[in-house]
């Protein structure tokens, strides 16, 4: 009998980057960009708002609004399912 595996940690995505004077650098710098308003935009949108965003600003599924310079660690999921 086959059973599906149900895990709360499926398709977890972690982004780590630095923001300084509107320039993004660091490990995942190519996965994010800065728009004309200075907001951080994720190139691959999360399924829902990230569960954990270390850094300053308001986290959304598509990015971080009103960020200030510093280091960011964003942990989210590519699935909207919750178990």
PyMOL commands that set and color helices and strands:
alter all, ss='L'
color gray80, all
select helices_A, chain A and resi 29-31
alter helices_A, ss='H'
color red, helices_A
select strands_A, chain A and resi 12-20+23-25+32-34+40-42+52-54+58-59+63-65+70-77
alter strands_A, ss='S'
color yellow, strands_A
deselect
rebuild
show_as cartoon
